[in-house]
């Protein structure tokens, strides 16, 4: 039997901050239809209104985004705030040992984790915070409540997937780690599979109280669970995400900077120091043929630098352009006020991209205005060249004399 409401009241949350006694400090578990419908309305606001995602299951008449999993017997739907204005929500699917559904086992490549059937497993989904509450205590309270659920149900591993732009955020705030699993179609782009090794305090120390609630370090060594295999699963060469800053820098130099023909135009005239600082904020993502990395109309802020492979820019199923080593894409959403993708991009071959978030430029511009201005100028030049090429292509398509 799940608890109805957890009232956190004044307490220390992740990062050592004090949460005030207020409606937003109350973490509740939805058990009524009214609560679930409030979560579905909130979810619609975030995923459809804000992020511009196109979900076939969205009920536009009632402004709902409902998932079948929300009412699964293993589902725990957590939310904060009054029902007419929820400030944050998340869903946990918590499966006892041996109860993992086959479709989830396949989705998260759980065959990589020998012995997983012998322990309790969770999946985190639909983690949302209202824009006006971001950067406040809502996210830490949700993380803390999730940790309580892990402890209560003796969860050993928690799986999730996210769009590329959130990998570093979940790595930092949840100690979630990418692993050697298949990328997951996520609607707007590929989804990066990640896992939290719940019982490892070394990986949870940055998450406030959650590390102390998640159990002891030996709990992960349940009978049948092959702990020794985890290092290869989490850190082997086949993991599609590379986060080590020095390794990223060495790879970038080898792939682009030492090859004059492949150096991205937006890096022109930048010092090596500025370039290194810029790339240290990103990570490398390996993609397979057919993987969608950006989808037209969705709201995302990442910009991508191609390190290897061939990518195609498409509208519907029509190919608009071919991009390869040294090219950048995503720059329009990166800089535009709306932050919406103007076209879709997918991998035509196996390839690698450097993923950069808009926040890196803001940080670099504050610390090194000259470098920031140079990057802005360079990317402006890239965008201008693309507009000229597009105009020429449109003229050629409409001029009968050509």
C-alpha positions in Angstrom: 0.0 0.0 0.0 1.5 3.3 -1.1 1.4 6.4 1.2 -1.1 9.0 0.2 0.8 12.2 1.0 4.3 13.0 2.2 4.4 16.5 3.7 8.1 17.5 3.8 7.6 20.7 5.8 10.8 22.6 6.7 13.8 20.5 5.9 17.2 20.5 4.2 16.9 19.5 0.6 19.5 18.7 -2.1 22.3 21.3 -2.0 21.7 22.1 1.7 18.9 24.7 1.1 16.0 25.1 3.4 12.5 24.4 2.0 9.8 26.7 3.3 6.4 25.4 4.5 4.2 26.0 1.5 2.1 24.2 -1.0 5.2 23.6 -3.2 6.9 21.9 -0.3 4.2 19.1 -0.3 5.0 16.0 -2.3 1.8 14.0 -2.9 1.1 10.7 -4.5 -1.8 10.8 -6.9 -4.4 8.2 -6.0 -7.6 9.8 -7.3 -8.8 10.4 -10.8 -8.9 14.2 -10.1 -5.2 14.2 -9.2 -4.2 12.1 -12.3 -6.2 14.5 -14.6 -4.4 17.5 -13.0 -1.1 15.8 -13.8 -2.2 15.1 -17.4 -3.1 18.8 -17.8 0.2 19.9 -16.4 2.0 17.5 -18.7 0.2 18.9 -21.7 1.3 22.4 -20.8 5.0 21.3 -20.6 5.3 18.8 -23.5 2.8 20.2 -26.0 2.5 23.9 -25.3 6.1 24.6 -24.2 8.2 21.9 -25.9 6.0 21.6 -29.0 6.1 17.8 -29.0 3.6 16.0 -31.2 2.1 13.1 -29.3 -0.6 11.0 -31.0 -2.0 10.2 -27.6 -2.5 13.9 -26.7 -6.1 14.9 -26.1 -6.2 18.4 -27.5 -9.9 18.9 -26.6 -9.3 18.3 -22.9 -5.7 19.4 -23.1 -4.5 16.2 -21.6 -1.3 14.1 -22.1 -2.1 10.7 -20.6 0.1 7.6 -20.7 -1.3 4.1 -20.2 1.5 3.6 -17.6 0.1 6.3 -15.4 -2.6 3.8 -14.1 -0.3 0.7 -14.1 -0.4 -1.1 -10.7 3.4 -0.5 -10.4 3.1 3.2 -11.1 3.7 6.0 -8.5 2.7 9.5 -9.7 4.3 12.2 -7.6 3.4 15.9 -7.8 3.8 19.2 -5.9 1.5 22.1 -5.5 -2.3 22.6 -5.8 -4.2 20.7 -8.4 -5.1 23.9 -10.4 -1.4 24.8 -10.7 1.0 21.9 -10.2 4.6 23.1 -10.0 6.3 19.8 -10.5 5.6 16.1 -11.2 7.3 12.8 -12.0 6.3 9.2 -12.5 8.0 6.1 -11.1 7.4 2.6 -12.3 8.6 0.3 -9.6 8.8 -3.4 -10.4 9.5 -6.1 -7.8 12.2 -8.7 -8.6 11.2 -10.7 -11.7 8.3 -8.4 -12.7 10.0 -6.2 -15.4 7.8 -6.1 -18.5 9.4 -7.5 -21.6 8.9 -4.2 -23.6 10.8 -2.2 -20.9 13.5 -4.9 -20.6 14.0 -4.5 -24.4 13.7 -0.7 -24.5 16.4 -0.1 -21.9 18.7 -2.9 -23.1 18.5 -4.5 -19.7 20.2 -7.6 -21.0 23.4 -5.7 -20.3 22.8 -6.1 -16.6 23.1 -9.8 -15.6 21.1 -10.7 -12.6 18.7 -7.8 -13.0 15.7 -10.1 -12.6 16.7 -10.8 -9.0 16.3 -7.2 -7.7 13.7 -4.4 -7.6 14.0 -2.0 -10.5 12.5 1.4 -11.2 11.9 3.6 -14.3 11.7 7.4 -14.0 9.6 9.2 -16.5 7.7 12.5 -17.2 9.9 14.5 -14.8 8.6 18.1 -15.2 9.0 21.4 -13.4 6.9 24.5 -14.2 9.1 27.2 -15.9 8.4 29.7 -13.2 9.6 27.2 -10.6 12.9 26.1 -12.3 16.0 26.9 -10.3 14.0 26.9 -7.0 13.4 24.0 -4.5 10.9 22.1 -6.6 13.3 19.8 -8.4 15.3 18.9 -5.2 12.1 18.0 -3.4 11.0 15.7 -6.3 14.4 14.1 -6.2 14.2 13.6 -2.5 10.7 12.1 -2.7 12.0 9.8 -5.4 14.8 8.7 -3.1 12.2 7.8 -0.4 10.3 5.6 -2.9 13.6 3.8 -3.8 14.3 3.1 -0.2 10.8 2.0 0.6 10.7 -0.5 -2.2 14.4 -1.5 -2.0 15.1 -0.3 -5.6 18.6 -1.2 -6.8 18.7 0.4 -10.3 16.6 3.2 -11.7 16.4 3.6 -15.5 15.5 6.7 -17.5 16.1 8.3 -20.9 16.4 11.9 -21.9 17.0 14.1 -24.9 20.7 15.0 -25.5 20.5 18.4 -23.9 19.6 16.9 -20.5 22.3 14.3 -20.2 24.7 16.6 -18.2 21.8 17.9 -16.0 20.7 14.3 -15.0 24.3 13.3 -14.6 24.9 16.1 -12.1 21.5 16.2 -10.3 20.6 12.5 -10.2 24.0 10.8 -10.6 22.4 9.1 -13.6 25.0 7.6 -16.0 24.8 6.7 -19.7 25.5 3.1 -20.4 26.1 0.6 -23.2 22.5 0.5 -24.3 20.6 1.1 -27.5 19.5 4.7 -28.2 15.8 5.2 -27.7 13.4 7.0 -30.2 12.2 10.0 -28.1 9.9 11.8 -30.6 11.9 15.0 -30.9 15.3 13.3 -31.1 17.1 10.2 -29.9 16.7 9.4 -26.2 19.9 8.7 -24.2 19.5 5.7 -21.9 20.8 6.4 -18.4 20.8 4.4 -15.1 21.1 5.4 -11.4 23.0 2.8 -9.3 20.8 3.6 -6.4 22.8 1.9 -3.6 26.2 3.4 -4.5 26.8 6.3 -2.1 29.8 7.4 -4.2 27.4 8.2 -7.0 24.7 9.8 -4.9 26.7 12.1 -2.7 25.7 15.1 -4.8 22.0 14.4 -4.3 21.5 15.6 -0.8 19.5 13.3 1.4 18.8 10.8 -1.3 22.2 9.2 -0.8 21.5 8.4 2.8 18.0 7.1 2.1 18.9 4.8 -0.8 20.3 1.9 1.2 23.7 0.6 2.0 26.6 0.0 -0.4 26.3 -3.8 -0.2 22.6 -3.9 -1.2 23.5 -3.8 -4.9 25.3 -7.1 -4.5 22.1 -9.1 -4.3 22.3 -12.8 -5.2 22.4 -13.1 -9.0 23.4 -9.5 -9.7 26.7 -9.3 -11.4 28.3 -6.1 -10.0 31.6 -6.8 -11.6 30.0 -6.3 -15.0 28.8 -2.8 -14.2 32.2 -1.1 -15.0 32.1 -2.3 -18.6 28.5 -1.5 -19.0 28.9 2.0 -17.7 32.4 2.9 -18.9 33.2 0.7 -21.8 34.1 1.9 -25.3 30.6 1.1 -26.6 28.8 3.6 -24.4 27.3 6.1 -26.9 28.0 9.1 -24.8 31.5 10.4 -23.9 31.6 12.9 -21.0 35.3 13.0 -20.0 36.5 16.5 -20.9 40.1 15.6 -21.7 39.0 12.7 -23.9 36.6 15.0 -25.7 39.3 17.6 -26.3 41.8 15.0 -27.6 39.1 13.6 -29.9 38.1 17.0 -31.2 41.7 17.9 -32.0 42.2 14.6 -33.8 38.9 14.8 -35.8 38.7 18.5 -36.6 41.5 20.8 -35.5 44.3 18.8 -37.1 42.4 18.5 -40.3 42.2 22.0 -41.9 39.5 21.0 -44.3 37.2 19.9 -41.5 37.6 22.8 -39.0 34.1 24.2 -38.4 33.7 27.8 -39.6 32.3 28.8 -36.2 35.7 28.1 -34.6 37.6 30.4 -37.0 40.0 32.9 -35.2 39.3 31.4 -31.8 42.3 30.7 -29.6 43.0 27.1 -28.6 42.2 28.1 -25.0 38.8 29.5 -25.9 38.1 26.5 -28.1 39.0 24.1 -25.3 36.8 25.9 -22.8 33.9 25.9 -25.3 34.1 22.1 -26.0 34.5 21.3 -22.3 30.9 22.2 -21.8 29.7 19.6 -24.3 29.8 15.9 -24.8 30.2 13.4 -27.7 27.3 11.3 -28.9 27.6 8.3 -31.2 24.7 7.8 -33.6 23.6 4.9 -35.9 22.1 5.2 -39.4 18.5 6.4 -39.2 18.8 8.0 -35.7 16.9 11.3 -35.6 18.9 14.0 -33.7 16.6 17.0 -34.3 13.0 17.3 -35.3 11.4 20.2 -37.1 9.0 22.3 -34.9 10.2 21.0 -31.5 11.7 23.3 -28.9 15.3 22.5 -28.1 18.4 24.6 -27.6 21.3 22.3 -28.5 23.7 22.9 -31.4 25.7 20.1 -32.9 29.2 19.8 -34.5 29.7 16.8 -36.8 32.9 15.0 -35.9 32.4 12.0 -38.2 29.7 10.6 -40.5 27.1 11.9 -42.9 23.8 13.6 -41.8 20.8 14.7 -43.8 18.6 17.7 -43.3 15.0 16.7 -44.2 11.5 18.2 -44.4 9.0 15.4 -44.3 10.8 12.8 -46.3 12.4 15.3 -48.7 16.1 15.7 -48.3 17.2 19.4 -48.2 20.9 19.1 -47.6 23.7 16.8 -46.8 26.1 17.6 -43.9 29.4 15.9 -43.0 32.5 16.3 -40.9 33.0 19.9 -39.6 29.5 21.1 -40.3 27.3 22.4 -37.6 23.5 22.3 -37.3 20.9 23.4 -34.8 22.2 26.9 -34.9 18.8 28.5 -35.6 17.1 27.1 -32.6 20.2 27.7 -30.6 19.9 31.5 -31.2 16.3 32.2 -32.0 13.9 33.6 -29.3 11.4 30.7 -29.9 14.1 28.1 -29.8 12.3 25.9 -32.3 13.9 23.6 -34.8 13.5 24.8 -38.4 14.2 21.4 -40.0 14.8 17.8 -39.0 18.3 16.1 -39.1 19.0 12.4 -39.0 22.1 10.3 -39.4 22.6 8.8 -42.8 25.6 6.8 -41.7 27.2 6.0 -38.3 28.6 9.2 -36.9 29.6 11.3 -34.0 28.5 14.8 -33.0 29.7 17.2 -30.3 26.6 18.4 -28.4 26.7 22.0 -27.2 24.1 23.8 -25.1 23.2 27.5 -25.4 24.3 28.1 -21.8 28.0 27.5 -22.8 28.0 30.6 -24.9 26.4 32.7 -22.2 29.1 31.5 -19.7 31.9 32.0 -22.2 30.7 35.5 -23.2 30.7 36.6 -19.6 34.2 35.3 -18.9 35.7 36.0 -22.3 33.7 38.6 -24.2 36.1 38.6 -27.2 35.7 34.9 -27.7 32.0 35.1 -27.3 31.7 37.9 -29.9 33.9 35.9 -32.3 31.7 32.8 -32.0 28.6 34.9 -32.6 30.1 36.5 -35.7 31.3 33.1 -37.0 27.9 31.4 -36.6 26.2 34.5 -38.1 28.4 33.9 -41.2 27.4 30.2 -41.3 23.7 31.1 -41.1 24.1 33.8 -43.9 25.8 31.3 -46.2 23.0 28.8 -45.7 20.3 31.4 -46.4 22.1 32.3 -49.7 22.4 28.6 -50.7 18.7 28.1 -49.8 17.6 31.1 -51.9 19.7 29.9 -54.9 18.1 26.4 -54.6 14.6 27.9 -54.5 15.3 30.1 -57.5 16.7 27.1 -59.4 13.5 25.1 -58.6 11.1 27.8 -59.7 13.0 29.3 -62.7 12.0 27.3 -65.9 15.1 28.7 -67.8 17.5 27.0 -65.4 
